[in-house]
Amino acid sequence: MSDEVLVEESGNVAIITINRPKARNAVNGAVARGIAGALDELDERPDISAYVLTGAGGTFSAGMDLKGFLAGDFPVVEGRGFGGVTEAPPKKPLVAAVEGYALAGGFELALACDVIVASSQATFGLPEPKRGLVAGAGGIMRLPRRIPYHVAMEIALTGEHYPASRLYELGLVNRITEPGAAVEGALELARKIAANAPLALAATKKVIIESQDWSLEEMFAKQGAIIGPVFGSKDAMEGAAAFAEKRAPQWKGE
């Protein structure tokens, strides 16, 4: 990976860190390509089952690098979108570990994750309208699907900052940690997720995301096409055998 994006492995969990602390981890082209490259590689590795996305130096991300934007450096990867993830999140579960600011594109990166763990001092917001811009990396589409409509409108239209405690009350943030402990909390949750069967995790995530637009008539057929292969997998047999034999399962991702 590049210096702008660091990847560390902790067992079967990979920690992806935006490493531009002096710029409050503002997302430039190098960061977007680094995240996309990491996810492309890690999604194909059977020994990695979940990810943690975070930022170095006590800040998650202050959003798009506006200086880079003015110079023509666009933090978008074709097929993956802003930050290399917002339009095409990975197949495997992705946990955001938020310290400090998660603003504008930084908030949109967090919204592209499946689970959000935040420090009690973390701050979220979509301030794009204050800069003549629009939160076009999924923020104004994902937010009203996650929290009440009028609250989403307030956050998006005022451009103000909101504390992690408020978003926890709304159910957007899963867990609040002490300051400086967001990565530790995210790793704890990611390890619980990663202890489960990889194929089952990927299928579960896919169904939850895609089923939002399924009709009642088609929902079980579409779900069946996704989860059917899981029931016929070696891991399904291993899970049943491990339960019967009262031992921990040994997943192969097959």
Disulfide bonds with the S-S distance in Angstrom:
none
